Amino acid sequence: MTPPTPVGHGRTVIVGPVRYAELCSAGRALLVEHGFTLVENERSTPWTADDLAPLLPIADASVCGVEVFDEAALAAAPKLKIISRLGVGLDNIDLAAARARGIDVVNAPGGNAIAVAELALGLLLSVYRQIPIMNAGIRTGAWDRFVGSEIGGKTIGLIGFGAISRILAQRLKGFDVDLVAYDPYADQAVADELGVRLVSLEEAVSNVDVVSVHAPHVPETHHLVNADLIASMRPGTVLLNTSRGGLVDQAALVDALESGHLAGAGLDVFEVEPVGPDNPLLAFPNVVATTHAAADSLEAYHRIGLSTAQAIVDVFSGRTPRSLAN
Ligand SMILES: NC(=O)c1ccc[n+]([C@@H]2O[C@H](COP(=O)([O-])OP(=O)(O)OC[C@H]3O[C@@H](n4cnc5c(N)ncnc54)[C@H](O)[C@@H]3O)[C@@H](O)[C@H]2O)c1
């Protein structure tokens, strides 16, 4: 077999995501095989701006987690050619500033969609059947049984109908549900194929049993799920959010849980992360919360580790990387 061209020879990739060597071994190997030198985050927490600062002048490429590449960081990285985001969300990167400096920003759309969709489903099952409460109770000698709800026969409203939402819809079909979705840019043919009815935002939330949020956090979606939208939901609706905390007005959600208007919530993301123990949402037994971990499956890391490494190899081989985001 011909050895890979050493396009990375003499070039440095700074790698912010924690546990990269362990979780993305195939992607890491691809970079090493191509001759790149890796400077990896060996701690258990993401790089802060102070951690990143001394690395920026030597970086030719970045495998980027949640560390912030704003204008100041980009200005301090004169050699940087590509930021390859190990994930989907790009809210930590100034895309326009990167483009202005000729830096490609690449992400991995769909790479973690199965993982996130499956966690959303897990949150729904957990809220409906109170699995976490029984699991905690049984360890303290309790033998409480809860009468919960079945997913079968329910109507699910999806906000956003992109990669994650489609996979969730596909999985939910096996539960025998009705599906509606709101997405101003949705693909009608895909919706038809999955048996999902495309409707207005109001329709997607007002006559359903479960609302699941899968849209990006951009200015027009900030607090999309606010007091008014929640008020338009049927009493007893369950809200799931595995997208970004900023899409849901937390104060409005707390009010709706307190009044009993919402029957529960499954949340992987929050307006302020990490969530402190004093977050009022954690006081509700019908809230099942996870630690922004929806994308964290071994399979997703493997896939995304490979695609982000390939994008770096492509850029230094003179090829346009797939999934250019800017
Ligand atoms: N919890 C996690 O760990 C995790 C992991 C991956 C992604 N996410 C979040 O999930 C979101 C969805 O991911 P995806 O891979 O499905 O992205 P995607 O880009 O494939 O889909 C997003 C969809 O939202 C739609 N959309 C845009 N503006 C909208 C609006 N105003 N109202 C309704 N829909 C709108 C788009 O048309 C698109 O179809 C991401 O933006 C990201 O913030 C979270």
Ligand as a Chemical Component Dictionary entry (heavy atoms), coordinates in Angstrom:
data_LIG
# 
_chem_comp.id                   LIG 
_chem_comp.type                 NON-POLYMER 
_chem_comp.pdbx_formal_charge   0 
_chem_comp.three_letter_code    LIG 
# 
loop_
_chem_comp_atom.comp_id 
_chem_comp_atom.atom_id 
_chem_comp_atom.alt_atom_id 
_chem_comp_atom.type_symbol 
_chem_comp_atom.charge 
_chem_comp_atom.model_Cartn_x 
_chem_comp_atom.model_Cartn_y 
_chem_comp_atom.model_Cartn_z 
_chem_comp_atom.pdbx_ordinal 
LIG N1  N1  N 0  -27.106 18.143 22.798 1  
LIG C1  C1  C 0  -26.076 17.931 22.017 2  
LIG O1  O1  O 0  -25.084 17.382 22.418 3  
LIG C2  C2  C 0  -26.166 18.350 20.570 4  
LIG C3  C3  C 0  -25.410 17.665 19.622 5  
LIG C4  C4  C 0  -25.525 18.018 18.281 6  
LIG C5  C5  C 0  -26.361 19.060 17.917 7  
LIG N2  N2  N 1  -27.049 19.719 18.866 8  
LIG C6  C6  C 0  -27.945 20.833 18.506 9  
LIG O2  O2  O 0  -29.007 20.324 17.741 10 
LIG C7  C7  C 0  -29.294 21.229 16.680 11 
LIG C8  C8  C 0  -29.848 20.433 15.508 12 
LIG O3  O3  O 0  -28.820 19.598 15.018 13 
LIG P1  P1  P 0  -28.941 18.901 13.578 14 
LIG O4  O4  O 0  -27.718 18.075 13.411 15 
LIG O5  O5  O -1 -30.263 18.300 13.420 16 
LIG O6  O6  O 0  -28.797 20.210 12.672 17 
LIG P2  P2  P 0  -29.373 20.424 11.202 18 
LIG O7  O7  O 0  -28.686 21.652 10.707 19 
LIG O8  O8  O 0  -29.302 19.184 10.410 20 
LIG O9  O9  O 0  -30.915 20.745 11.458 21 
LIG C9  C9  C 0  -31.360 21.943 12.019 22 
LIG C10 C10 C 0  -32.703 22.237 11.380 23 
LIG O10 O10 O 0  -33.254 23.382 12.024 24 
LIG C11 C11 C 0  -33.936 24.122 11.021 25 
LIG N3  N3  N 0  -34.167 25.490 11.447 26 
LIG C12 C12 C 0  -33.406 26.584 11.215 27 
LIG N4  N4  N 0  -34.012 27.668 11.726 28 
LIG C13 C13 C 0  -35.177 27.234 12.274 29 
LIG C14 C14 C 0  -36.236 27.883 12.941 30 
LIG N5  N5  N 0  -36.231 29.216 13.133 31 
LIG N6  N6  N 0  -37.264 27.142 13.381 32 
LIG C15 C15 C 0  -37.299 25.815 13.184 33 
LIG N7  N7  N 0  -36.330 25.143 12.530 34 
LIG C16 C16 C 0  -35.281 25.846 12.097 35 
LIG C17 C17 C 0  -33.049 24.019 9.797  36 
LIG O11 O11 O 0  -33.778 24.292 8.618  37 
LIG C18 C18 C 0  -32.599 22.567 9.874  38 
LIG O12 O12 O 0  -33.438 21.732 9.128  39 
LIG C19 C19 C 0  -27.940 21.890 16.372 40 
LIG O13 O13 O 0  -28.111 23.193 15.873 41 
LIG C20 C20 C 0  -27.229 21.902 17.682 42 
LIG O14 O14 O 0  -27.390 23.144 18.312 43 
LIG C21 C21 C 0  -26.977 19.390 20.176 44 
# 
loop_
_chem_comp_bond.comp_id 
_chem_comp_bond.atom_id_1 
_chem_comp_bond.atom_id_2 
_chem_comp_bond.value_order 
_chem_comp_bond.pdbx_ordinal 
LIG N1  C1  SING 1  
LIG C1  O1  DOUB 2  
LIG C1  C2  SING 3  
LIG C2  C3  SING 4  
LIG C2  C21 DOUB 5  
LIG C3  C4  DOUB 6  
LIG C4  C5  SING 7  
LIG C5  N2  DOUB 8  
LIG N2  C6  SING 9  
LIG N2  C21 SING 10 
LIG C6  O2  SING 11 
LIG C6  C20 SING 12 
LIG O2  C7  SING 13 
LIG C7  C8  SING 14 
LIG C7  C19 SING 15 
LIG C8  O3  SING 16 
LIG O3  P1  SING 17 
LIG P1  O4  DOUB 18 
LIG P1  O5  SING 19 
LIG P1  O6  SING 20 
LIG O6  P2  SING 21 
LIG P2  O7  DOUB 22 
LIG P2  O8  SING 23 
LIG P2  O9  SING 24 
LIG O9  C9  SING 25 
LIG C9  C10 SING 26 
LIG C10 O10 SING 27 
LIG C10 C18 SING 28 
LIG O10 C11 SING 29 
LIG C11 N3  SING 30 
LIG C11 C17 SING 31 
LIG N3  C12 SING 32 
LIG N3  C16 SING 33 
LIG C12 N4  DOUB 34 
LIG N4  C13 SING 35 
LIG C13 C14 SING 36 
LIG C13 C16 DOUB 37 
LIG C14 N5  SING 38 
LIG C14 N6  DOUB 39 
LIG N6  C15 SING 40 
LIG C15 N7  DOUB 41 
LIG N7  C16 SING 42 
LIG C17 O11 SING 43 
LIG C17 C18 SING 44 
LIG C18 O12 SING 45 
LIG C19 O13 SING 46 
LIG C19 C20 SING 47 
LIG C20 O14 SING 48 
# 
